[in-house]
Amino acid sequence: MVQVSRRTGFTGSALIRLLAQLTDTDVPESKQGFADRLGEWLRWTDAISLSAALNGGAATAPSGARASARAEEAECTRVRAALAKAITTDSALGADFSAYRRRYLARQQAIEAAIEPLRGRLRAKLAARSPAMARLAAVDAVMEQSLGAHEQRLLSTVPGLLEKHFGRLRQADSGAQPEGWSNVFCKDMQSVLLAELDIRLQPVEGLLEALRKE
């Protein structure tokens, strides 16, 4: 199983590095700045929505609505732990990649279903803190809506990349029992899913950090 470090930026993310290692692919460093790459994903209508969010002045909720960040932090920890446990307790599925593909897609859907309400909950808590935090929450909502489709499109290609790794492992150990190399692949797929989980949780961690500091 390939081990990678966590908590990196998207362009040098553990997910990209791990997939490059598993597929033996050279991924050159982008020569574009972050703002330029982000600009390629945003349409002019997204820019208008983003500008409106940045210039907005949402009212602060009454002080009674301002809960401690401790409860939100505990919920984020619980969600991450539950998703990670589901991933790491998966067992090998034999020599048919279609079963692994279905599992990977199911895990992606479970991650999305868990993170979306969590992210919305954090935005609501931030909006109740101050006008500045309300603007941050509004910006995050725009970014989620604007970049969500691009994120889904890119992450939907991961199972196809894993299939190439699966095929190489099967061919290299063609004389061995499936339990051997399929267990190796299962562990590698778990590492990829955990790296994807980290990327998907980055906006949540950013909102949680803002809630702590506020």
Accessible surface in RSA format (square Angstrom, percent):
REM  Atomic radii and reference values for relative SASA: ProtOr
REM  Chains: A
REM  Algorithm: Lee & Richards
REM  Probe-radius: 1.40
REM  Slices: 20
REM RES _ NUM      All-atoms   Total-Side   Main-Chain    Non-polar    All polar
REM                ABS   REL    ABS   REL    ABS   REL    ABS   REL    ABS   REL
RES MET A   1   112.75  58.4  54.37  36.0  58.38 139.0  48.23  41.0  64.52  85.5
RES VAL A   2    39.87  26.2  34.79  31.5   5.08  12.2  39.45  34.3   0.42   1.1
RES GLN A   3   134.46  75.2 109.19  79.8  25.28  60.2  57.98 123.4  76.48  58.0
RES VAL A   4    40.04  26.3  13.01  11.8  27.03  65.1  21.52  18.7  18.52  50.2
RES SER A   5    67.83  57.3  53.62  71.6  14.20  32.7  51.68 110.0  16.15  22.6
RES ARG A   6   134.48  56.5 116.71  59.5  17.77  42.3  54.02  73.8  80.47  48.8
RES ARG A   7   176.77  74.2 141.79  72.3  34.98  83.3  65.17  89.1 111.60  67.6
RES THR A   8    40.96  29.1  28.73  29.1  12.24  29.2  35.88  48.2   5.09   7.7
RES GLY A   9    49.59  61.2   0.00   N/A  49.59  61.2  35.67  97.9  13.92  31.2
RES PHE A  10    84.73  42.4  78.10  48.4   6.62  17.2  78.10  47.4   6.62  19.0
RES THR A  11    61.37  43.7  42.65  43.2  18.73  44.6  22.76  30.6  38.61  58.4
RES GLY A  12    31.98  39.4   0.00   N/A  31.98  39.4  27.84  76.4   4.14   9.3
RES SER A  13     1.67   1.4   1.67   2.2   0.00   0.0   1.67   3.6   0.00   0.0
RES ALA A  14     6.79   6.2   5.58   8.6   1.21   2.7   5.58   7.9   1.21   3.2
RES LEU A  15     6.19   3.4   5.90   4.2   0.30   0.7   5.90   4.1   0.30   0.8
RES ILE A  16    47.57  27.1  46.19  34.4   1.38   3.3  46.79  33.7   0.78   2.1
RES ARG A  17    83.97  35.3  80.22  40.9   3.76   8.9  55.98  76.5  27.99  17.0
RES LEU A  18     0.00   0.0   0.00   0.0   0.00   0.0   0.00   0.0   0.00   0.0
RES LEU A  19    17.54   9.8  17.33  12.4   0.20   0.5  17.54  12.3   0.00   0.0
RES ALA A  20    17.15  15.8  12.62  19.5   4.54  10.3  14.57  20.5   2.58   6.8
RES GLN A  21   101.50  56.8  73.63  53.8  27.87  66.4  42.80  91.1  58.69  44.5
RES LEU A  22    11.35   6.3   4.37   3.1   6.98  17.5   6.50   4.6   4.85  13.1
RES THR A  23    15.41  11.0   6.13   6.2   9.28  22.1   2.87   3.9  12.54  19.0
RES ASP A  24   130.29  91.3 104.29 103.8  26.00  61.5  25.66  60.4 104.63 104.3
RES THR A  25    73.38  52.2  60.79  61.6  12.60  30.0  50.99  68.5  22.39  33.9
RES ASP A  26   130.01  91.1 105.00 104.5  25.01  59.1  44.12 103.8  85.89  85.7
RES VAL A  27    80.91  53.2  55.67  50.4  25.24  60.8  56.58  49.2  24.33  66.0
RES PRO A  28   108.27  78.9  88.94  81.1  19.32  70.2  97.09  80.2  11.17  69.4
RES GLU A  29   133.11  76.4 111.25  84.2  21.86  52.1  61.19 118.4  71.92  58.7
RES SER A  30    50.70  42.8  26.31  35.1  24.39  56.2  30.08  64.1  20.62  28.9
RES LYS A  31   213.06 103.9 170.62 104.7  42.45 101.1 120.99 108.9  92.07  98.1
RES GLN A  32    77.02  43.1  67.47  49.3   9.55  22.7  33.33  70.9  43.70  33.1
RES GLY A  33    39.39  48.6   0.00   N/A  39.39  48.6  34.41  94.4   4.98  11.1
RES PHE A  34   139.71  69.9 131.21  81.3   8.49  22.1 131.21  79.6   8.49  24.3
RES ALA A  35    77.63  71.4  64.93 100.2  12.70  28.9  67.19  94.6  10.44  27.7
RES ASP A  36    88.07  61.7  78.98  78.6   9.09  21.5  16.56  39.0  71.51  71.3
RES ARG A  37    56.22  23.6  53.13  27.1   3.08   7.3  32.72  44.7  23.50  14.2
RES LEU A  38    38.30  21.3  33.79  24.2   4.51  11.3  37.85  26.6   0.45   1.2
RES GLY A  39    43.13  53.2   0.00   N/A  43.13  53.2  28.65  78.6  14.48  32.4
RES GLU A  40   119.77  68.8  82.64  62.5  37.13  88.4  43.55  84.2  76.22  62.2
RES TRP A  41    67.83  27.2  65.24  31.6   2.59   6.1  45.97  24.5  21.86  35.5
RES LEU A  42    36.93  20.6  19.57  14.0  17.36  43.7  19.98  14.0  16.95  45.6
RES ARG A  43   156.83  65.8 149.04  76.0   7.78  18.5  67.24  91.9  89.59  54.3
RES TRP A  44   185.05  74.3 174.32  84.4  10.74  25.2 152.84  81.5  32.22  52.3
RES THR A  45    56.95  40.5  53.82  54.6   3.13   7.5  50.56  67.9   6.39   9.7
RES ASP A  46    10.13   7.1   9.47   9.4   0.66   1.6   0.48   1.1   9.65   9.6
RES ALA A  47    51.52  47.4  45.64  70.4   5.88  13.4  47.31  66.6   4.20  11.1
RES ILE A  48   101.84  57.9  97.99  73.0   3.84   9.3 100.97  72.7   0.86   2.3
RES SER A  49    51.88  43.8  44.59  59.5   7.29  16.8  18.43  39.2  33.45  46.9
RES LEU A  50    35.77  19.9  35.77  25.6   0.00   0.0  35.77  25.1   0.00   0.0
RES SER A  51    52.70  44.5  49.55  66.1   3.16   7.3  27.76  59.1  24.94  34.9
RES ALA A  52    66.42  61.1  49.03  75.7  17.40  39.6  58.41  82.3   8.01  21.2
RES ALA A  53    10.54   9.7   2.65   4.1   7.89  18.0   9.52  13.4   1.02   2.7
RES LEU A  54   101.09  56.3  89.23  63.8  11.86  29.8  89.28  62.7  11.81  31.8
RES ASN A  55   121.27  83.6  88.28  85.3  32.99  79.4  31.10  74.8  90.17  87.2
RES GLY A  56    28.38  35.0   0.00   N/A  28.38  35.0  26.99  74.1   1.39   3.1
RES GLY A  57    64.06  79.0   0.00   N/A  64.06  79.0  23.27  63.9  40.79  91.4
RES ALA A  58    53.47  49.2  39.21  60.5  14.26  32.4  50.84  71.6   2.63   7.0
RES ALA A  59    91.49  84.1  65.03 100.4  26.46  60.2  72.76 102.5  18.73  49.6
RES THR A  60    46.14  32.8  21.17  21.5  24.97  59.5  16.25  21.8  29.89  45.2
RES ALA A  61    29.24  26.9  20.02  30.9   9.21  21.0  26.39  37.2   2.84   7.5
RES PRO A  62   107.33  78.2  94.83  86.4  12.50  45.4 107.12  88.4   0.21   1.3
RES SER A  63    88.15  74.5  73.31  97.8  14.84  34.2  37.89  80.7  50.26  70.4
RES GLY A  64    79.51  98.0   0.00   N/A  79.51  98.0  44.89 123.2  34.62  77.5
RES ALA A  65    48.56  44.7  30.15  46.5  18.42  41.9  41.59  58.6   6.97  18.5
RES ARG A  66   111.01  46.6  87.28  44.5  23.73  56.5  18.89  25.8  92.13  55.8
RES ALA A  67    42.17  38.8  29.29  45.2  12.88  29.3  38.29  53.9   3.87  10.3
RES SER A  68    69.20  58.5  51.91  69.3  17.29  39.8  50.25 107.0  18.95  26.5
RES ALA A  69    16.43  15.1  13.06  20.2   3.37   7.7  13.06  18.4   3.37   8.9
RES ARG A  70   193.84  81.4 188.96  96.3   4.88  11.6  71.00  97.0 122.84  74.4
RES ALA A  71    56.38  51.8  43.89  67.7  12.49  28.4  51.63  72.7   4.75  12.6
RES GLU A  72     2.70   1.6   2.68   2.0   0.02   0.1   0.74   1.4   1.96   1.6
RES GLU A  73    65.62  37.7  65.62  49.6   0.00   0.0  16.02  31.0  49.60  40.5
RES ALA A  74    62.59  57.6  50.05  77.2  12.54  28.5  57.62  81.1   4.97  13.2
RES GLU A  75    40.41  23.2  37.92  28.7   2.49   5.9   5.47  10.6  34.94  28.5
RES CYS A  76    12.87   9.7  10.77  12.0   2.10   4.9  11.09  28.1   1.79   1.9
RES THR A  77    84.93  60.4  79.99  81.1   4.94  11.8  64.20  86.2  20.73  31.3
RES ARG A  78   137.08  57.6 129.75  66.1   7.34  17.5  72.40  99.0  64.68  39.2
RES VAL A  79     9.71   6.4   8.38   7.6   1.33   3.2   9.71   8.4   0.00   0.0
RES ARG A  80    49.08  20.6  49.08  25.0   0.00   0.0  29.84  40.8  19.25  11.7
RES ALA A  81    58.19  53.5  47.30  73.0  10.89  24.8  55.08  77.6   3.11   8.2
RES ALA A  82    51.87  47.7  38.14  58.9  13.73  31.2  45.46  64.0   6.41  17.0
RES LEU A  83    18.15  10.1  17.18  12.3   0.97   2.4  17.62  12.4   0.53   1.4
RES ALA A  84    25.98  23.9  25.85  39.9   0.13   0.3  25.98  36.6   0.00   0.0
RES LYS A  85   143.79  70.1 139.34  85.5   4.45  10.6  85.45  76.9  58.34  62.1
RES ALA A  86    34.73  31.9  26.80  41.4   7.93  18.0  34.11  48.0   0.63   1.7
RES ILE A  87     1.32   0.8   1.32   1.0   0.00   0.0   1.32   1.0   0.00   0.0
RES THR A  88    60.19  42.8  47.12  47.8  13.07  31.1  35.25  47.4  24.93  37.7
RES THR A  89    94.72  67.4  63.81  64.7  30.90  73.6  56.61  76.0  38.10  57.6
RES ASP A  90    20.36  14.3   9.15   9.1  11.21  26.5   3.64   8.6  16.72  16.7
RES SER A  91    74.50  63.0  66.91  89.3   7.58  17.5  46.78  99.6  27.72  38.8
RES ALA A  92    30.84  28.4   9.65  14.9  21.19  48.2   9.65  13.6  21.19  56.1
RES LEU A  93    64.55  35.9  40.32  28.8  24.23  60.9  47.58  33.4  16.97  45.7
RES GLY A  94    27.00  33.3   0.00   N/A  27.00  33.3  23.27  63.9   3.73   8.4
RES ALA A  95    44.96  41.3  32.66  50.4  12.30  28.0  33.29  46.9  11.67  30.9
RES ASP A  96    83.11  58.2  78.50  78.1   4.62  10.9  33.70  79.3  49.41  49.3
RES PHE A  97    16.36   8.2  14.24   8.8   2.12   5.5  14.24   8.6   2.12   6.1
RES SER A  98    46.52  39.3  41.67  55.6   4.85  11.2  37.32  79.5   9.20  12.9
RES ALA A  99    21.10  19.4  17.76  27.4   3.34   7.6  18.36  25.9   2.74   7.2
RES TYR A 100     0.21   0.1   0.02   0.0   0.19   0.5   0.07   0.1   0.13   0.2
RES ARG A 101    82.89  34.8  82.54  42.1   0.35   0.8  30.64  41.9  52.24  31.7
RES ARG A 102   150.76  63.3 144.24  73.5   6.52  15.5  72.49  99.1  78.26  47.4
RES ARG A 103    42.82  18.0  35.78  18.2   7.04  16.8  15.36  21.0  27.46  16.6
RES TYR A 104     1.13   0.5   1.13   0.6   0.00   0.0   1.13   0.9   0.00   0.0
RES LEU A 105    70.33  39.2  70.00  50.1   0.33   0.8  70.12  49.2   0.21   0.6
RES ALA A 106    51.17  47.0  44.33  68.4   6.83  15.5  45.96  64.7   5.20  13.8
RES ARG A 107    56.93  23.9  56.92  29.0   0.01   0.0   4.09   5.6  52.84  32.0
RES GLN A 108    10.76   6.0  10.76   7.9   0.00   0.0   3.15   6.7   7.61   5.8
RES GLN A 109   117.69  65.8 113.58  83.0   4.11   9.8  36.56  77.8  81.13  61.5
RES ALA A 110    41.20  37.9  30.69  47.4  10.51  23.9  38.39  54.1   2.81   7.4
RES ILE A 111     1.45   0.8   1.45   1.1   0.00   0.0   1.45   1.0   0.00   0.0
RES GLU A 112    57.99  33.3  52.42  39.7   5.57  13.3  20.75  40.1  37.25  30.4
RES ALA A 113    71.21  65.5  50.19  77.5  21.02  47.8  60.57  85.3  10.64  28.2
RES ALA A 114    29.83  27.4  17.96  27.7  11.87  27.0  26.72  37.6   3.11   8.2
RES ILE A 115    12.54   7.1  12.54   9.3   0.00   0.0  12.54   9.0   0.00   0.0
RES GLU A 116   114.97  66.0 110.42  83.5   4.55  10.8  29.13  56.4  85.84  70.1
RES PRO A 117    84.28  61.4  69.10  63.0  15.18  55.2  79.66  65.8   4.62  28.7
RES LEU A 118     7.56   4.2   3.73   2.7   3.83   9.6   6.84   4.8   0.71   1.9
RES ARG A 119    30.18  12.7  30.18  15.4   0.00   0.0   0.78   1.1  29.40  17.8
RES GLY A 120    25.65  31.6   0.00   N/A  25.65  31.6  19.35  53.1   6.30  14.1
RES ARG A 121   100.16  42.1  91.02  46.4   9.14  21.8  39.89  54.5  60.27  36.5
RES LEU A 122     0.07   0.0   0.07   0.1   0.00   0.0   0.07   0.1   0.00   0.0
RES ARG A 123    43.20  18.1  42.58  21.7   0.63   1.5   9.02  12.3  34.18  20.7
RES ALA A 124    64.85  59.6  49.02  75.7  15.83  36.0  57.76  81.3   7.09  18.8
RES LYS A 125    59.40  29.0  57.46  35.3   1.94   4.6  20.74  18.7  38.66  41.2
RES LEU A 126     0.06   0.0   0.06   0.0   0.00   0.0   0.06   0.0   0.00   0.0
RES ALA A 127    35.77  32.9  32.75  50.5   3.02   6.9  32.93  46.4   2.84   7.5
RES ALA A 128    10.92  10.0   9.52  14.7   1.39   3.2  10.77  15.2   0.14   0.4
RES ARG A 129    32.83  13.8  29.37  15.0   3.46   8.2   6.65   9.1  26.18  15.9
RES SER A 130    20.78  17.6  20.60  27.5   0.18   0.4  19.74  42.0   1.04   1.5
RES PRO A 131    59.87  43.6  59.87  54.6   0.00   0.0  59.87  49.4   0.00   0.0
RES ALA A 132    49.77  45.8  43.36  66.9   6.40  14.6  43.80  61.7   5.97  15.8
RES MET A 133    33.51  17.4  33.51  22.2   0.00   0.0  33.51  28.5   0.00   0.0
RES ALA A 134     4.94   4.5   0.76   1.2   4.18   9.5   0.89   1.3   4.04  10.7
RES ARG A 135    80.93  34.0  79.39  40.5   1.54   3.7  12.79  17.5  68.14  41.3
RES LEU A 136    64.99  36.2  60.82  43.5   4.17  10.5  64.29  45.2   0.69   1.9
RES ALA A 137     6.21   5.7   5.57   8.6   0.64   1.5   5.76   8.1   0.45   1.2
RES ALA A 138    39.72  36.5  31.23  48.2   8.49  19.3  38.71  54.5   1.02   2.7
RES VAL A 139    26.18  17.2  26.18  23.7   0.00   0.0  26.18  22.7   0.00   0.0
RES ASP A 140    15.40  10.8  12.56  12.5   2.84   6.7   5.78  13.6   9.62   9.6
RES ALA A 141    39.29  36.1  33.97  52.4   5.32  12.1  34.69  48.9   4.60  12.2
RES VAL A 142    22.90  15.1  21.75  19.7   1.15   2.8  22.85  19.9   0.05   0.1
RES MET A 143    39.62  20.5  38.68  25.6   0.94   2.2  37.59  32.0   2.03   2.7
RES GLU A 144    46.49  26.7  40.27  30.5   6.22  14.8  25.03  48.4  21.47  17.5
RES GLN A 145   154.74  86.5 129.34  94.5  25.40  60.5  46.23  98.4 108.50  82.3
RES SER A 146    11.00   9.3   2.44   3.3   8.56  19.7   1.22   2.6   9.78  13.7
RES LEU A 147    33.74  18.8  33.61  24.0   0.12   0.3  33.74  23.7   0.00   0.0
RES GLY A 148    22.25  27.4   0.00   N/A  22.25  27.4  22.14  60.7   0.11   0.3
RES ALA A 149    76.47  70.3  60.84  93.9  15.62  35.5  67.54  95.1   8.93  23.7
RES HIS A 150    47.16  25.8  46.65  32.4   0.51   1.3  34.38  35.4  12.78  14.9
RES GLU A 151    52.22  30.0  50.49  38.2   1.73   4.1  12.41  24.0  39.81  32.5
RES GLN A 152    70.86  39.6  67.99  49.7   2.87   6.8  41.44  88.2  29.42  22.3
RES ARG A 153   131.76  55.3 124.03  63.2   7.74  18.4  73.97 101.1  57.79  35.0
RES LEU A 154    65.25  36.3  61.30  43.9   3.95   9.9  61.48  43.2   3.77  10.1
RES LEU A 155     7.89   4.4   7.89   5.6   0.00   0.0   7.89   5.5   0.00   0.0
RES SER A 156    66.06  55.8  48.58  64.8  17.48  40.3  35.26  75.1  30.81  43.2
RES THR A 157    74.07  52.7  65.74  66.6   8.33  19.8  61.49  82.6  12.57  19.0
RES VAL A 158     3.67   2.4   3.67   3.3   0.00   0.0   3.67   3.2   0.00   0.0
RES PRO A 159     1.27   0.9   1.01   0.9   0.26   0.9   1.27   1.1   0.00   0.0
RES GLY A 160    29.32  36.2   0.00   N/A  29.32  36.2  24.83  68.1   4.49  10.1
RES LEU A 161    56.81  31.6  56.43  40.4   0.39   1.0  56.43  39.6   0.39   1.0
RES LEU A 162     1.20   0.7   1.19   0.9   0.01   0.0   1.20   0.8   0.00   0.0
RES GLU A 163    74.46  42.7  72.38  54.8   2.08   4.9  18.35  35.5  56.11  45.8
RES LYS A 164   125.09  61.0 113.90  69.9  11.19  26.6  74.75  67.3  50.34  53.6
RES HIS A 165    16.72   9.1  16.72  11.6   0.00   0.0  14.31  14.7   2.42   2.8
RES PHE A 166     1.70   0.9   1.70   1.1   0.00   0.0   1.70   1.0   0.00   0.0
RES GLY A 167    24.20  29.8   0.00   N/A  24.20  29.8  20.59  56.5   3.61   8.1
RES ARG A 168   104.01  43.7  99.10  50.5   4.91  11.7  67.11  91.7  36.89  22.4
RES LEU A 169    34.18  19.0  33.63  24.1   0.55   1.4  34.11  24.0   0.06   0.2
RES ARG A 170   107.51  45.1 107.26  54.7   0.26   0.6  29.84  40.8  77.67  47.1
RES GLN A 171   142.29  79.6 127.96  93.5  14.33  34.1  43.35  92.3  98.93  75.0
RES ALA A 172    82.79  76.1  43.33  66.9  39.46  89.8  55.11  77.6  27.68  73.3
RES ASP A 173    58.18  40.8  53.51  53.3   4.67  11.1   6.78  16.0  51.40  51.3
RES SER A 174    95.81  81.0  62.68  83.7  33.12  76.3  37.60  80.1  58.21  81.6
RES GLY A 175    82.54 101.8   0.00   N/A  82.54 101.8  43.74 120.0  38.80  86.9
RES ALA A 176    53.98  49.6  33.01  50.9  20.97  47.7  41.50  58.4  12.49  33.1
RES GLN A 177   129.74  72.5 125.51  91.7   4.23  10.1  46.49  99.0  83.25  63.1
RES PRO A 178    50.88  37.1  50.88  46.4   0.00   0.0  50.88  42.0   0.00   0.0
RES GLU A 179   109.77  63.0 107.30  81.2   2.46   5.9  64.09 124.0  45.67  37.3
RES GLY A 180    41.98  51.8   0.00   N/A  41.98  51.8  37.52 103.0   4.46  10.0
RES TRP A 181     9.85   4.0   6.90   3.3   2.94   6.9   3.93   2.1   5.91   9.6
RES SER A 182     1.42   1.2   1.42   1.9   0.00   0.0   0.00   0.0   1.42   2.0
RES ASN A 183    73.82  50.9  72.42  70.0   1.40   3.4  23.29  56.1  50.53  48.8
RES VAL A 184    68.02  44.8  64.76  58.6   3.27   7.9  67.93  59.0   0.09   0.2
RES PHE A 185     0.00   0.0   0.00   0.0   0.00   0.0   0.00   0.0   0.00   0.0
RES CYS A 186     4.60   3.5   4.57   5.1   0.03   0.1   1.54   3.9   3.06   3.3
RES LYS A 187    97.14  47.4  97.14  59.6   0.00   0.0  55.01  49.5  42.14  44.9
RES ASP A 188     4.60   3.2   4.60   4.6   0.00   0.0   0.00   0.0   4.60   4.6
RES MET A 189     2.21   1.1   2.21   1.5   0.00   0.0   1.05   0.9   1.17   1.5
RES GLN A 190     8.31   4.6   8.31   6.1   0.00   0.0   3.12   6.6   5.20   3.9
RES SER A 191    12.36  10.4   8.22  11.0   4.14   9.5   6.04  12.9   6.32   8.8
RES VAL A 192     0.00   0.0   0.00   0.0   0.00   0.0   0.00   0.0   0.00   0.0
RES LEU A 193     0.53   0.3   0.53   0.4   0.00   0.0   0.53   0.4   0.00   0.0
RES LEU A 194    55.04  30.7  54.61  39.1   0.43   1.1  54.72  38.4   0.32   0.9
RES ALA A 195     5.11   4.7   0.82   1.3   4.28   9.7   3.45   4.9   1.66   4.4
RES GLU A 196     0.00   0.0   0.00   0.0   0.00   0.0   0.00   0.0   0.00   0.0
RES LEU A 197     2.06   1.1   2.06   1.5   0.00   0.0   2.06   1.4   0.00   0.0
RES ASP A 198    16.54  11.6  15.22  15.2   1.32   3.1  10.77  25.4   5.76   5.7
RES ILE A 199     9.99   5.7   7.52   5.6   2.46   5.9   7.52   5.4   2.46   6.7
RES ARG A 200    15.03   6.3   9.96   5.1   5.07  12.1   5.46   7.5   9.57   5.8
RES LEU A 201     3.96   2.2   3.96   2.8   0.00   0.0   3.96   2.8   0.00   0.0
RES GLN A 202    58.60  32.8  50.85  37.2   7.75  18.4  26.44  56.3  32.16  24.4
RES PRO A 203    42.42  30.9  29.88  27.2  12.54  45.6  40.98  33.8   1.44   9.0
RES VAL A 204     1.34   0.9   1.34   1.2   0.00   0.0   1.34   1.2   0.00   0.0
RES GLU A 205    44.71  25.7  40.72  30.8   4.00   9.5  26.93  52.1  17.79  14.5
RES GLY A 206    42.73  52.7   0.00   N/A  42.73  52.7  35.40  97.1   7.33  16.4
RES LEU A 207     6.70   3.7   5.69   4.1   1.01   2.5   5.85   4.1   0.85   2.3
RES LEU A 208     8.14   4.5   8.14   5.8   0.00   0.0   8.14   5.7   0.00   0.0
RES GLU A 209    69.26  39.8  69.26  52.4   0.00   0.0  32.47  62.8  36.79  30.0
RES ALA A 210    16.89  15.5   9.47  14.6   7.42  16.9  15.51  21.8   1.37   3.6
RES LEU A 211     1.67   0.9   0.75   0.5   0.92   2.3   0.75   0.5   0.92   2.5
RES ARG A 212   105.96  44.5  76.02  38.8  29.94  71.3  44.32  60.6  61.65  37.4
RES LYS A 213   165.40  80.7 127.22  78.1  38.18  90.9  83.56  75.2  81.84  87.2
RES GLU A 214    88.99  51.1  43.08  32.6  45.91 109.3  13.45  26.0  75.54  61.7
END  Absolute sums over single chains surface
CHAIN  1 A    11742.7       9442.0       2300.7       7034.3       4708.4
END  Absolute sums over all chains
TOTAL         11742.7       9442.0       2300.7       7034.3       4708.4
